[in-house]
Structures are given as C-alpha cells and as structure tokens.
C-alpha cells in the first residue's frame, strides 16, 4: 500500500465514488484499466474541523484504521481518500473500523455510484 501525496491525485479521487460514514467520507477511484499497481491511500482533514492538533489526531486515527484493516477488501488499481470528520474524535476505534469495513463493502458492491461527484 502506498500513500497519496500529490494534490492532483486527491482531486482525481474526489471525482470518483463517495461513501459517507460518521467519522469520515471514503472517496475512491479506479485508475486506468491498464494500471493494476498497488493500492494508494490518502488522508485529509479540512481546516474547518479544527486546529492542527485536532486535524493530526483525526488523521492518525484514520491511518491506523487502514493499517489494521489488512483483511479489508482494498483493491489493487484503486486510489482511496479518507476525508476526516469531527466525529472521528469521539467515536470508538472499534466503531470506526466497522464503518471502514462497511464503507469498503458498500463501495465495491456498487452502492457508491449513487453518490458520485459531478464531472464538469
């Protein structure tokens, strides 16, 4: 698993499917058909959520959820972005992990298509 670091990759993932959860919004996009490279994951929290300490705490929790979800159905050739929400501070770690697994299942079952970003 690799990390997304370029702004263009985050913007591209935002054009894909979106699955909302209490602690985060999962954005995902399949890369080109011939790109079956490793899974790439990015994490972001907007400044509206709080100061740097709060945003970093949320980001750390999200990173740990993904790291521990080794059995999660992350698929090769996909870019995933987790956009943190304020609720990520108050929810239990186990609840966040359940939400992540559920969001991935909904995404790959095709339920994320109903909440697609409009491409202009």
C-alpha distances in whole Angstrom, upper triangle without the diagonal:
4,7,10,13,16,18,18,15,16,19,18,16,19,21,19,20,20,20,22,22,24,22,20,19,16,16,14,15,15,15,17,18,18,14,12,9,6,5,6,7,11,13,17,20,24,27,29,27,28,28,26,26,25,23,21,21,20,17,16,17,15,12,13,14,10,9,12,12,10,13,12,12,9,10,9,11,10,10,11,13,14,18,19,23,26,26,23,25,27,25,25,21,22,23,20,18,20,20,16,17,20,18,16,18,21,18,18,22,23,24,22,24,27,25,24,25,28,27,30
4,7,9,12,15,15,12,13,17,16,14,18,20,19,20,20,21,23,23,25,22,20,19,16,16,14,15,15,14,17,19,18,14,13,10,7,6,5,6,9,12,15,19,22,24,27,26,27,27,24,24,24,21,19,21,19,16,16,17,15,12,14,15,11,11,15,14,14,16,15,15,12,12,11,11,11,9,10,12,14,17,19,22,25,26,23,25,28,26,26,23,24,25,21,20,22,22,18,19,22,20,17,21,22,20,20,23,24,25,23,25,27,25,24,24,27,26,29
4,6,9,12,13,10,11,14,14,13,16,18,17,19,19,20,21,21,23,20,17,17,15,14,14,14,15,15,18,20,20,16,16,12,10,8,5,5,6,9,12,15,18,21,23,22,23,23,20,21,21,18,16,18,17,13,13,15,13,10,13,14,11,11,15,15,15,18,17,17,13,14,13,13,12,9,9,10,12,14,16,20,22,23,20,22,25,24,24,21,23,24,20,19,22,21,17,19,22,19,18,21,22,20,20,24,24,25,22,24,27,24,23,22,25,24,27
4,6,8,9,7,7,11,11,10,13,15,15,17,17,19,20,21,23,20,17,16,14,12,12,12,14,13,16,19,19,15,16,13,11,10,6,5,5,8,10,14,16,19,22,21,22,22,20,21,21,17,16,19,17,13,15,17,14,12,16,16,13,14,18,18,18,20,18,18,15,15,14,13,11,8,8,8,11,13,15,19,22,23,21,23,26,25,26,23,25,25,21,21,23,21,18,20,22,19,18,21,22,19,20,24,23,24,21,22,25,22,20,19,22,21,23
4,7,9,7,8,11,12,12,14,17,17,19,19,21,22,23,24,22,19,18,16,15,15,15,17,16,18,22,21,18,19,16,15,13,10,9,7,9,10,14,16,18,21,21,21,21,18,20,20,17,16,18,17,14,16,18,16,14,17,19,16,17,21,21,21,24,22,22,18,19,18,16,15,11,12,11,13,14,16,20,22,24,22,24,27,27,27,25,27,27,23,23,26,24,21,23,25,22,21,25,25,22,24,27,27,27,24,25,27,24,23,21,23,22,24
4,5,5,7,9,10,11,13,15,16,19,19,22,23,24,26,23,20,19,18,15,15,15,17,15,17,21,21,17,19,16,16,15,11,11,9,12,12,15,16,18,21,22,23,22,20,22,22,19,18,21,20,17,19,21,19,17,21,22,19,20,24,24,24,27,24,24,20,20,19,17,15,12,13,12,15,15,18,21,24,26,24,26,29,29,30,28,30,30,26,26,28,26,23,25,27,24,23,26,26,23,24,28,27,27,24,25,27,24,22,20,21,20,21
4,5,5,6,9,10,11,13,15,18,18,20,21,23,25,22,19,17,17,14,15,15,17,16,18,22,22,19,21,19,19,17,13,13,10,11,11,14,14,16,19,20,21,21,19,22,22,18,18,21,20,17,19,21,19,18,22,22,20,22,25,25,26,28,25,25,21,21,21,18,16,13,13,11,14,14,17,20,22,25,23,25,28,28,30,28,30,29,26,26,28,26,23,26,27,23,23,26,26,23,24,28,26,26,23,23,25,22,20,17,19,17,18
4,5,5,6,9,10,11,13,16,17,20,22,24,26,24,20,18,17,14,14,13,15,13,15,19,19,17,19,17,18,16,13,13,12,14,14,16,17,19,21,22,24,24,23,25,25,21,21,24,22,19,22,24,21,20,24,24,22,23,27,26,26,28,26,24,21,20,19,16,15,12,13,12,15,16,19,22,25,27,25,28,31,31,32,30,32,31,27,27,29,27,24,26,27,23,23,26,25,22,23,26,25,25,21,22,24,21,18,16,17,15,16
4,5,5,6,9,10,11,14,15,18,20,22,24,22,18,16,14,11,11,10,12,10,13,16,17,14,16,14,14,13,10,10,9,12,12,16,17,20,22,22,24,24,22,25,24,20,20,23,21,18,20,22,18,18,21,21,18,20,23,22,23,25,22,21,17,17,16,13,11,8,10,9,13,14,17,20,24,25,23,26,29,28,30,27,29,28,24,24,26,24,21,23,24,20,19,23,22,19,20,23,22,23,19,20,22,19,17,15,17,15,17
4,5,5,6,9,10,13,13,15,17,19,21,19,15,13,12,9,10,10,13,12,15,19,20,17,18,17,16,14,11,9,7,9,9,12,13,16,18,18,21,21,20,22,21,17,18,20,18,15,18,19,16,16,19,19,17,19,22,21,22,24,21,20,17,17,17,15,12,9,9,7,10,10,14,17,20,22,20,23,26,25,27,25,27,25,22,22,24,21,19,21,22,18,18,21,21,18,19,23,21,21,17,18,20,17,15,13,16,15,17
4,5,5,7,9,12,13,16,17,20,22,20,17,14,13,10,11,10,13,13,15,19,20,18,20,19,19,17,14,13,11,12,12,14,14,17,18,20,22,23,22,24,23,19,21,23,20,18,21,22,19,19,23,22,20,23,26,24,26,27,24,23,20,19,19,17,14,11,11,10,12,12,16,18,22,23,22,25,28,27,29,28,29,28,24,25,26,23,21,23,24,20,20,23,22,18,20,23,21,21,17,18,19,16,14,11,13,11,13
4,5,5,7,11,12,16,18,20,23,22,18,15,13,10,9,7,10,9,12,15,17,15,17,16,17,15,12,12,12,14,14,17,17,20,22,23,25,26,25,27,26,22,23,25,22,20,23,24,20,20,24,23,20,23,25,24,25,26,22,21,18,17,17,14,11,9,10,10,13,14,18,20,24,25,24,27,30,29,30,29,30,28,25,25,26,23,21,23,23,19,18,21,20,17,18,21,19,19,16,16,18,15,12,11,12,10,13
4,5,5,8,9,12,14,17,20,18,15,12,10,6,6,5,8,9,12,15,17,15,16,15,15,13,10,10,9,11,12,15,16,19,21,21,23,25,24,25,24,20,21,23,20,17,20,21,17,17,20,19,17,20,22,20,21,22,19,18,15,14,15,12,9,6,7,7,10,11,15,18,21,22,21,24,27,25,27,25,26,25,21,21,22,20,17,19,19,15,15,18,17,13,15,18,16,17,13,13,16,13,11,10,12,12,15
4,5,8,8,11,13,16,18,17,14,10,9,6,7,8,11,12,15,18,21,18,20,19,19,16,14,13,11,12,12,14,14,18,18,19,22,23,23,25,23,19,21,22,19,18,21,21,18,18,22,20,19,22,24,22,24,24,21,20,17,17,18,16,13,10,9,8,10,10,14,16,19,21,20,23,25,25,27,25,26,24,21,22,23,19,17,20,19,16,16,19,17,14,16,19,17,16,12,13,14,11,9,7,10,10,13
4,7,9,12,15,18,21,20,17,13,12,8,8,7,10,12,14,16,19,18,19,20,20,17,16,15,14,16,15,17,18,21,21,22,25,27,26,29,27,23,25,26,23,21,24,24,21,22,25,23,21,24,27,24,26,26,23,21,18,18,18,16,13,11,11,11,14,14,17,19,23,24,23,27,29,28,30,28,29,27,24,24,25,22,20,21,21,17,17,19,17,14,16,18,16,16,12,11,13,10,7,5,7,7,10
4,7,10,13,16,19,19,16,12,10,6,5,5,8,10,13,15,18,16,17,18,18,15,14,14,14,15,16,18,19,23,23,23,26,28,27,29,27,24,25,26,23,21,24,23,20,21,23,21,19,22,24,22,23,23,19,17,15,15,16,13,10,9,9,10,13,13,17,19,23,23,23,26,28,26,28,26,27,25,22,22,22,19,17,18,18,14,14,16,14,11,12,15,12,12,9,8,11,9,6,6,9,9,13
4,7,10,13,17,17,14,10,8,6,5,6,9,12,15,17,20,18,18,19,19,16,15,14,15,16,16,18,19,23,23,22,26,28,28,29,27,23,25,25,22,21,23,22,19,20,22,20,18,22,23,20,22,21,18,16,14,14,16,15,11,11,10,10,12,13,16,18,21,21,21,24,26,24,26,24,24,22,20,20,19,16,15,16,15,11,11,13,11,7,10,12,9,9,5,6,8,6,5,7,10,12,15
4,6,10,13,14,10,7,6,5,7,9,12,15,18,20,23,21,21,21,20,17,16,14,14,14,14,15,16,20,20,19,23,25,25,26,23,21,22,23,19,18,21,20,16,18,21,18,17,21,22,19,21,21,17,16,15,16,18,17,13,12,10,9,10,10,13,14,18,18,17,21,22,21,22,22,22,19,17,17,17,14,13,14,13,9,10,13,10,8,11,13,11,9,6,8,9,6,6,8,11,13,17
4,7,10,11,9,6,5,6,9,12,15,18,21,22,25,23,22,23,21,18,17,15,15,15,15,16,17,21,20,19,23,25,25,26,23,20,22,22,18,18,20,18,15,17,19,16,15,19,20,17,20,19,15,15,14,16,19,18,15,14,11,11,10,10,12,13,16,16,15,19,20,18,20,19,19,16,14,15,14,10,10,11,10,6,8,10,8,7,10,12,10,8,6,9,9,7,9,11,15,17,20
4,7,8,7,4,6,9,12,15,18,21,24,26,28,26,26,26,24,20,19,16,16,15,14,14,16,19,18,16,20,23,23,24,20,18,20,20,16,17,19,17,14,17,19,16,16,20,20,18,21,21,17,17,17,19,22,22,18,16,13,12,10,9,10,10,13,12,13,16,17,15,17,17,17,14,12,14,13,9,10,12,10,8,11,13,10,10,14,15,14,11,9,12,11,9,11,13,16,19,22
4,6,5,6,8,11,14,17,20,23,27,28,31,28,27,27,25,21,20,17,16,15,15,14,16,19,18,16,19,22,22,22,19,17,19,18,14,15,17,15,12,16,17,14,15,18,18,16,20,19,16,17,17,20,23,23,19,18,14,13,10,10,10,9,12,10,10,14,14,11,14,14,14,11,9,11,10,6,8,11,9,7,11,12,11,12,15,16,16,13,12,15,15,13,15,16,20,23,25
4,6,8,11,14,17,21,24,27,30,32,34,31,30,30,27,24,22,19,18,16,15,14,15,18,16,14,17,20,21,20,17,16,18,16,13,15,17,14,12,16,17,14,16,19,19,18,21,21,18,20,20,23,26,26,23,21,17,15,12,11,9,7,9,6,7,11,10,9,11,12,13,10,8,11,11,8,10,13,12,11,14,16,15,16,19,20,20,17,16,19,18,16,18,19,23,25,28
4,7,10,13,16,20,23,25,29,31,33,30,29,28,25,22,20,17,15,13,12,11,13,16,15,12,14,17,18,17,13,13,14,13,9,11,13,10,9,13,13,11,13,16,16,16,19,20,17,19,19,22,24,25,21,19,15,13,9,9,6,5,7,5,4,8,9,7,10,10,12,9,7,10,11,8,9,13,12,11,14,16,16,16,19,21,21,19,17,20,20,17,19,20,23,26,28
4,6,10,13,16,20,22,26,27,30,27,26,25,23,19,17,14,12,10,10,9,11,15,14,12,15,17,17,17,14,12,14,13,10,10,13,11,8,12,13,11,12,16,16,15,19,19,16,18,17,19,22,22,18,16,12,10,6,5,4,5,8,8,7,11,12,11,13,13,14,12,9,11,12,9,9,12,12,10,12,15,14,14,17,19,19,17,14,17,17,15,16,16,20,22,25
4,6,10,13,17,19,23,25,27,24,24,23,21,18,16,13,12,10,10,10,12,16,15,14,17,20,19,20,17,15,16,16,13,13,15,14,11,14,16,14,13,17,18,17,19,20,16,17,16,18,20,20,16,14,10,8,6,5,7,8,11,11,11,14,16,15,17,16,17,15,12,13,14,10,9,13,12,9,11,14,12,11,15,17,16,14,11,14,14,11,12,13,16,18,21
4,7,10,13,16,20,21,23,21,20,20,18,14,13,10,10,10,11,12,14,18,18,17,20,22,21,22,19,17,18,18,14,13,16,14,11,13,15,13,11,15,16,14,17,17,14,13,12,14,16,16,12,10,7,6,5,7,9,11,15,14,13,17,18,16,18,17,17,15,12,13,13,10,8,11,11,7,8,11,10,9,12,14,14,12,9,12,14,11,12,12,16,18,21
4,7,11,13,16,18,21,18,18,18,17,13,12,10,10,10,11,13,15,18,19,18,21,23,22,24,21,18,19,20,17,15,18,17,13,15,17,15,14,17,19,17,19,19,15,14,12,13,15,14,10,8,6,5,6,8,11,13,17,17,16,20,22,20,22,20,21,19,16,16,17,14,12,14,14,10,10,13,12,9,12,14,13,12,9,11,13,10,9,10,13,14,18
4,7,10,13,15,17,15,15,15,14,11,10,9,10,12,13,16,18,22,22,22,25,26,25,26,24,21,22,23,19,17,20,19,15,16,18,16,14,17,19,16,18,18,14,13,10,10,12,11,7,6,4,6,9,11,14,17,21,21,19,23,25,23,24,22,22,21,18,17,18,15,13,14,14,11,9,12,12,8,10,13,12,12,9,10,13,11,10,11,14,15,18
4,6,9,11,14,12,13,13,13,11,10,11,12,14,16,19,20,24,25,25,27,29,28,29,27,24,24,26,23,20,23,22,19,19,21,20,17,19,22,19,20,20,17,14,12,11,11,9,6,5,7,9,12,14,18,20,24,24,23,26,28,27,28,26,26,25,21,21,21,19,16,17,17,14,12,15,14,10,11,14,12,14,11,11,14,13,10,11,13,13,16
4,7,8,11,9,9,11,12,10,10,12,14,17,19,22,24,27,28,28,31,32,31,32,30,27,27,28,25,23,25,25,21,20,23,21,18,20,22,20,20,20,17,14,11,9,9,6,4,6,9,12,15,18,21,24,27,28,26,29,31,29,30,28,28,27,24,23,23,21,18,18,19,16,13,15,15,11,11,14,13,15,12,12,16,15,13,14,16,15,18
4,6,8,6,8,9,11,10,10,13,14,18,20,23,25,28,30,29,32,33,31,33,31,28,28,29,27,24,26,26,22,22,24,23,20,21,24,22,21,22,19,16,13,11,9,6,6,7,10,13,17,19,23,26,29,30,28,31,34,32,32,30,30,29,26,25,26,24,21,21,22,19,17,19,19,15,14,18,16,19,16,16,19,18,16,16,18,16,19
4,5,5,8,10,13,13,13,16,18,21,23,27,28,31,33,33,35,36,35,36,35,32,31,33,30,28,29,30,26,25,28,27,23,25,27,25,24,24,22,19,16,13,11,8,9,11,14,17,21,23,26,29,33,34,32,35,37,35,36,34,34,33,30,29,29,27,24,24,25,22,20,21,21,18,17,20,18,21,19,18,21,21,18,18,19,17,19
4,6,7,10,13,14,15,18,21,24,26,29,31,35,36,36,38,39,37,39,38,34,34,35,33,30,31,32,28,27,29,28,24,26,28,25,24,24,22,19,16,13,11,8,10,13,16,19,23,25,29,31,35,35,34,37,39,37,37,35,34,34,31,29,30,28,25,25,25,23,20,21,21,18,16,19,18,21,19,18,22,22,19,20,21,19,22
4,6,9,12,14,16,19,21,25,27,31,33,36,38,37,40,40,38,40,39,35,35,36,34,31,32,33,29,28,30,29,25,26,28,26,25,25,23,20,18,14,11,9,12,14,18,21,24,27,30,33,37,37,35,39,41,39,39,36,36,36,33,31,32,30,27,26,28,25,22,23,24,21,19,22,21,24,22,22,25,25,23,23,24,22,25
4,6,9,11,12,15,18,22,24,28,30,33,35,34,36,37,35,36,35,32,31,33,30,27,28,29,26,24,26,26,22,23,25,23,22,22,21,18,15,12,9,6,9,11,15,18,21,24,27,31,34,34,32,35,38,36,36,33,33,33,30,28,29,28,24,24,26,23,20,22,23,19,18,21,20,23,21,21,25,24,22,22,23,22,24
4,7,9,11,15,18,21,24,28,30,33,35,34,36,37,35,36,35,32,31,32,30,27,27,28,24,23,24,23,20,20,23,20,19,19,18,15,12,9,6,4,8,11,14,18,21,24,27,30,34,34,31,34,36,34,34,31,31,31,28,26,27,26,22,22,24,22,18,20,21,18,16,19,20,22,21,21,25,25,22,23,25,24,27
4,7,9,12,15,19,22,26,28,31,33,33,34,35,32,33,33,29,28,29,28,24,25,26,22,20,22,22,18,18,21,19,17,18,17,15,12,10,6,5,8,10,13,16,19,23,25,29,32,32,30,32,35,33,33,29,30,30,27,25,26,26,22,22,24,22,19,21,22,19,18,21,22,24,22,23,26,26,23,24,26,25,27
4,6,10,13,17,20,24,26,30,32,30,32,32,30,30,30,27,25,26,25,21,22,22,19,17,19,18,14,14,17,16,14,15,14,13,10,8,5,6,8,9,11,14,17,20,23,26,29,30,27,29,32,30,29,26,26,27,24,22,23,23,19,19,21,20,17,19,21,18,17,20,21,23,21,23,26,25,23,24,26,25,28
4,7,10,14,17,20,23,27,28,27,29,30,27,28,27,24,22,23,21,18,19,19,16,14,16,15,11,12,15,13,12,13,12,10,7,6,5,6,6,6,8,11,13,17,19,23,26,26,23,26,28,26,26,23,23,23,20,18,20,19,15,16,18,16,13,16,18,15,14,18,19,20,18,20,23,22,21,21,24,23,27
4,7,10,14,17,20,23,25,24,26,26,24,25,24,21,20,21,19,16,17,17,14,12,15,15,11,12,15,14,14,16,14,13,9,9,8,8,7,5,6,8,11,14,17,21,24,24,21,24,27,25,25,22,23,23,20,18,20,19,16,17,19,16,14,17,19,16,16,20,20,21,18,20,23,21,20,20,23,22,25
4,7,10,14,17,20,22,21,22,23,21,21,20,17,16,17,15,12,13,14,11,9,12,12,9,10,13,13,13,15,13,13,10,11,11,11,9,6,5,6,8,11,13,17,20,20,18,20,23,22,22,19,20,20,17,16,18,16,13,15,17,14,13,16,17,15,16,19,19,20,17,19,22,20,19,19,22,22,24
4,7,11,13,16,19,17,19,20,17,19,18,14,13,15,13,10,12,13,10,9,12,13,10,12,15,15,16,18,16,16,13,14,15,14,11,8,6,5,6,9,11,15,18,19,16,19,22,21,21,19,21,20,17,17,19,17,14,16,18,16,15,18,19,16,18,21,21,21,18,20,22,19,18,18,21,21,23
4,7,10,13,15,14,16,16,14,15,14,10,10,12,9,6,9,10,7,7,11,11,10,12,15,15,17,19,17,18,15,17,18,18,15,11,9,6,5,6,7,11,14,15,13,15,18,18,19,17,19,18,15,15,18,16,13,16,18,15,15,19,19,17,20,23,22,22,19,21,23,20,19,18,21,22,24
4,7,10,12,11,13,13,12,13,12,8,9,11,9,7,10,12,9,10,14,14,13,16,18,18,21,23,20,21,18,20,21,20,17,14,11,7,6,5,6,9,12,14,12,14,18,18,20,18,21,20,16,17,20,17,15,19,20,17,18,21,21,19,22,24,24,23,19,22,23,19,19,17,20,21,23
4,7,8,7,9,10,10,11,9,6,8,10,7,7,11,12,10,12,15,15,16,18,20,20,23,25,22,23,21,23,24,24,20,17,14,10,8,6,5,7,9,12,11,12,15,16,18,18,20,19,16,18,20,17,16,20,21,18,19,23,22,21,24,26,26,24,21,23,23,20,20,19,21,23,24
4,5,6,8,9,10,12,10,8,11,13,11,11,14,15,14,16,19,19,19,22,24,24,27,28,26,26,24,26,27,26,23,19,17,13,11,8,8,8,10,13,13,14,17,18,21,21,23,22,19,21,23,20,19,23,23,20,22,25,24,23,26,28,27,25,22,24,24,20,20,18,21,22,23
4,5,6,7,8,11,10,8,11,13,12,12,16,17,16,18,21,21,22,24,26,27,30,32,29,30,28,30,31,30,26,23,20,17,15,12,11,11,11,15,15,15,18,20,23,23,26,24,21,24,26,23,22,26,27,24,26,29,28,27,30,32,31,29,26,28,27,24,24,21,24,25,26
4,6,8,11,13,11,9,13,14,13,14,18,18,17,20,22,22,23,26,28,28,31,32,30,31,29,31,32,31,28,24,22,18,16,12,11,10,9,13,14,14,17,19,22,22,25,23,21,24,25,22,22,26,26,23,26,29,27,26,30,32,30,28,25,27,26,22,23,21,23,25,25
4,7,9,11,8,7,11,11,10,12,15,15,15,17,19,19,21,23,25,25,28,30,27,29,27,29,31,30,27,24,21,17,14,11,9,7,6,10,10,11,13,15,18,19,22,20,18,21,22,20,20,24,24,21,24,27,26,25,28,30,29,27,24,27,26,22,23,22,24,26,27
4,7,8,6,6,10,10,10,12,15,15,16,18,20,21,22,24,26,27,30,32,29,31,29,32,33,33,29,26,23,19,17,14,11,10,8,12,12,11,14,17,19,20,23,22,19,23,25,22,22,26,27,25,27,30,29,28,32,33,33,31,28,30,30,26,27,25,28,29,30
4,6,5,6,9,10,11,12,14,16,17,18,20,22,23,24,26,28,30,33,31,32,30,33,34,34,30,27,24,21,18,16,13,13,11,15,15,13,16,19,21,21,25,24,22,24,27,25,24,28,29,27,29,32,32,31,34,36,35,33,30,33,33,29,29,28,30,31,32
4,5,5,6,8,10,10,12,14,15,16,18,20,21,22,24,26,28,31,29,31,29,31,32,31,29,25,23,19,17,15,13,14,13,16,15,14,17,19,21,21,24,24,21,23,26,24,24,27,28,26,28,31,31,30,33,35,35,33,30,33,33,29,29,28,30,31,32
4,6,5,6,9,10,11,12,14,15,17,19,20,21,23,25,27,30,28,31,29,31,32,32,30,26,24,20,18,16,13,14,12,15,13,12,15,17,19,18,22,22,20,22,25,24,23,26,28,26,28,31,31,30,33,36,36,34,31,34,34,31,31,30,33,34,35
4,5,5,6,9,10,11,13,14,16,17,19,20,21,23,26,28,26,29,27,30,31,31,28,25,22,19,16,14,11,10,9,11,10,8,12,14,16,16,20,19,17,19,22,21,20,24,25,23,25,28,28,28,31,33,33,31,28,31,31,28,28,27,30,32,33
4,5,5,6,9,10,11,12,14,16,17,18,20,21,24,27,24,26,24,27,28,28,25,21,19,15,13,11,8,9,9,12,10,10,13,15,17,16,20,19,16,19,21,19,19,22,23,21,23,26,26,25,28,30,30,29,26,28,29,25,26,24,27,28,30
4,5,5,6,9,10,10,12,14,15,16,18,20,22,25,24,26,23,26,27,27,24,21,19,15,13,12,10,12,12,14,11,11,14,16,17,16,19,19,16,18,21,20,19,22,24,22,23,27,27,26,28,31,31,30,27,30,30,27,27,26,29,30,32
4,5,5,6,9,10,11,13,15,15,17,19,21,24,22,25,23,26,28,28,25,22,19,17,14,13,10,11,10,12,9,8,11,13,14,13,16,17,14,16,19,18,17,21,22,21,22,26,26,26,28,30,31,29,27,30,31,27,28,27,31,32,34
4,5,5,6,9,10,11,13,14,16,17,20,22,20,22,21,24,25,26,23,20,17,14,10,10,6,8,8,9,6,6,10,11,12,11,15,14,11,13,16,15,14,18,19,18,19,22,23,22,25,27,27,26,23,26,27,24,25,24,27,29,31
4,5,5,6,9,10,11,12,14,15,18,21,19,21,19,22,23,23,20,17,14,11,9,9,7,10,11,12,9,10,14,14,15,13,16,16,13,14,17,16,14,17,19,17,18,22,22,21,24,26,27,25,23,26,26,23,24,23,26,27,30
4,5,5,6,9,10,10,12,14,17,20,18,21,19,22,23,24,22,19,16,14,12,12,10,13,13,14,10,11,14,14,14,12,15,16,13,13,17,16,15,18,20,19,19,23,24,23,25,28,28,27,25,28,29,26,27,26,30,31,33
4,5,5,6,9,10,11,12,15,18,16,19,18,21,23,24,21,19,16,14,11,12,9,11,12,11,8,8,11,10,10,8,11,12,9,10,13,13,12,15,17,16,17,20,21,21,23,25,26,25,23,27,27,25,26,26,29,31,33
4,5,5,6,9,10,11,14,16,14,16,15,18,20,21,18,15,12,10,7,9,7,10,12,12,8,10,13,12,12,9,12,12,8,9,12,11,9,12,15,13,14,17,18,18,20,22,23,22,20,23,24,22,22,22,26,27,30
4,5,5,6,9,10,12,15,14,16,14,17,18,19,17,15,12,11,9,11,11,14,15,15,12,13,16,15,15,12,14,15,11,11,14,14,11,14,17,15,15,19,20,19,20,23,24,24,22,25,26,24,24,24,28,28,31
4,5,5,6,8,11,14,13,16,15,18,20,21,19,17,15,14,12,14,13,15,17,16,12,13,16,14,13,9,11,13,10,9,13,14,11,13,16,16,16,19,21,20,21,24,26,25,23,27,28,26,26,27,31,31,34
4,6,5,6,9,11,10,13,13,16,18,20,18,16,13,13,11,13,12,14,16,15,11,13,15,12,11,8,9,10,7,6,9,10,8,10,13,12,12,15,17,17,18,21,22,22,20,24,25,23,24,25,29,30,33
4,6,5,7,10,8,11,9,13,15,17,14,13,10,11,10,13,13,16,18,17,14,16,18,16,15,12,12,13,10,8,11,11,8,9,13,12,11,14,16,15,16,19,21,20,19,22,24,22,22,23,27,28,31
4,6,7,10,10,13,11,14,16,18,16,15,13,14,13,16,16,19,20,20,16,18,20,18,16,13,13,15,13,10,14,14,11,12,16,16,14,17,20,19,19,22,24,24,22,26,28,26,26,27,30,31,34
4,5,8,9,12,12,16,17,20,18,18,16,16,15,18,17,20,21,20,16,18,19,17,15,11,11,13,11,9,12,13,11,11,15,15,14,16,19,19,19,22,24,24,23,26,28,27,27,29,32,33,36
4,5,5,9,9,13,15,18,16,16,14,15,14,17,17,19,21,20,17,19,20,17,15,12,11,13,11,8,10,11,8,8,12,12,11,13,16,16,16,18,20,21,20,23,25,24,25,26,30,31,34
4,5,8,9,12,13,16,16,16,15,17,16,20,20,23,25,23,20,22,24,21,19,15,15,16,15,11,13,15,12,10,14,15,12,14,17,17,16,19,21,22,22,25,27,26,26,28,31,32,35
4,6,8,11,13,17,16,17,16,18,18,21,22,24,26,24,21,24,25,22,20,16,15,16,15,11,12,14,12,9,12,14,11,12,16,16,14,17,19,20,20,23,26,25,26,28,31,32,36
4,6,9,12,15,13,14,13,15,14,18,19,21,24,22,19,22,23,20,19,16,14,15,13,10,10,11,8,6,9,10,7,9,12,12,11,14,16,17,17,20,22,21,22,24,28,29,32
4,6,9,12,11,13,12,15,15,19,20,22,25,24,21,25,26,22,22,19,17,18,16,13,13,13,10,8,10,10,7,7,11,10,8,11,13,15,15,17,20,20,20,22,26,26,30
4,7,9,8,9,9,12,13,17,18,21,24,23,21,24,25,23,22,19,19,19,16,14,15,14,11,10,12,11,7,10,12,10,9,13,14,16,15,17,20,19,19,21,24,24,28
4,6,6,9,10,13,15,19,21,24,27,27,24,27,29,26,26,23,22,22,20,17,18,17,14,13,15,13,10,11,13,11,9,12,14,16,15,17,20,20,19,21,23,23,27
4,6,9,11,14,17,20,23,26,29,29,26,30,31,29,29,26,25,25,23,20,21,21,17,16,18,17,13,15,17,14,12,16,17,19,18,19,22,22,21,22,24,24,27
4,7,10,14,17,20,23,26,29,30,27,30,32,30,30,27,27,27,24,22,23,22,19,18,20,18,15,16,18,14,13,16,16,19,17,18,21,21,19,20,22,21,24
4,6,10,13,16,19,22,26,26,24,27,29,27,27,25,25,24,21,20,21,19,16,16,17,15,12,14,15,12,11,15,14,16,14,15,18,17,16,17,19,19,22
4,7,10,13,16,20,23,24,21,25,27,25,26,23,24,23,20,19,20,18,15,16,17,14,12,15,16,12,13,16,16,17,14,16,19,17,15,15,18,17,20
4,7,10,13,16,20,20,18,21,23,21,22,20,20,20,16,15,17,15,12,13,14,11,10,13,14,11,12,15,15,16,13,15,17,15,14,14,18,18,21
4,6,9,13,16,17,15,18,21,19,21,19,20,19,15,15,17,15,12,14,15,12,12,15,15,13,15,18,17,17,14,16,18,15,14,14,17,18,20
4,6,9,13,13,11,15,17,16,17,15,17,16,12,13,14,12,9,13,14,11,11,15,15,13,16,18,18,17,14,17,18,15,15,15,19,20,23
4,7,10,12,10,13,16,15,17,16,18,17,13,15,16,13,12,15,16,13,14,18,17,15,18,21,20,18,15,18,18,15,15,15,18,19,22
4,7,8,7,10,12,12,14,14,16,14,11,13,15,13,12,16,16,14,16,19,18,17,20,23,22,20,18,21,21,17,18,18,21,23,25
4,5,6,8,10,11,14,14,16,14,11,15,16,13,13,17,17,15,17,20,19,19,22,24,23,21,19,21,21,18,19,19,22,24,26
4,5,6,8,9,13,14,17,14,12,16,17,15,16,19,19,18,20,23,22,22,26,27,27,24,22,25,24,21,23,22,25,27,29
4,5,5,6,10,11,14,11,10,13,14,12,14,17,17,16,19,21,20,21,24,25,26,23,21,24,23,21,23,23,26,29,31
4,6,6,8,9,11,10,7,11,13,11,12,15,16,15,17,20,20,20,23,25,25,23,21,24,24,21,23,23,27,29,31
4,6,8,9,13,12,10,13,15,14,15,18,19,18,21,23,23,24,27,28,29,26,25,28,28,25,27,27,30,32,34
4,7,9,12,10,10,13,15,14,16,19,19,19,22,24,24,24,27,28,29,27,25,29,28,26,28,28,31,34,36
4,6,8,6,7,10,11,10,13,15,15,16,18,20,20,22,24,25,26,24,23,27,26,24,26,27,30,33,35
4,5,5,6,9,10,11,13,15,15,17,19,20,21,22,25,26,27,25,24,28,28,26,28,29,33,35,38
4,5,5,6,9,10,11,12,14,15,17,19,20,21,23,24,26,24,24,27,28,26,28,29,32,34,37
4,5,5,6,9,10,11,12,14,16,17,18,20,21,23,25,23,23,27,27,25,28,29,33,35,38
4,5,5,6,9,10,10,12,14,15,16,18,20,21,23,21,20,24,24,23,25,27,30,32,36
4,5,5,6,9,10,10,12,14,15,16,18,20,21,19,18,22,22,21,23,24,28,30,33
4,5,5,6,9,10,11,12,14,15,17,18,20,19,18,22,23,22,23,25,29,30,34
4,5,5,6,9,10,11,12,14,16,16,19,17,17,21,21,20,23,25,28,30,34
4,5,5,6,9,10,10,12,14,15,17,15,14,18,18,17,19,21,25,27,30
4,5,5,6,9,10,10,12,14,16,14,13,17,18,17,18,20,24,26,29
4,5,5,6,9,10,11,12,14,14,14,17,19,18,20,22,25,27,31
4,5,5,6,8,10,10,12,11,12,15,16,16,18,20,24,26,29
4,5,5,6,9,10,11,9,9,12,13,12,14,17,20,22,26
4,5,5,6,8,10,10,9,13,15,14,15,17,21,22,26
4,5,5,6,9,9,10,13,14,15,16,19,22,24,28
4,6,5,6,5,6,10,11,11,13,16,20,22,25
4,5,5,6,5,8,10,10,11,14,17,19,22
4,5,7,8,10,12,13,14,17,19,21,24
4,6,8,9,12,13,14,18,20,22,26
4,5,6,8,10,11,15,17,18,22
4,5,6,8,10,14,16,18,22
4,5,6,7,10,13,15,19
4,5,5,9,11,13,17
4,6,9,11,14,17
4,7,9,12,15
4,6,9,12
4,6,9
4,6
4
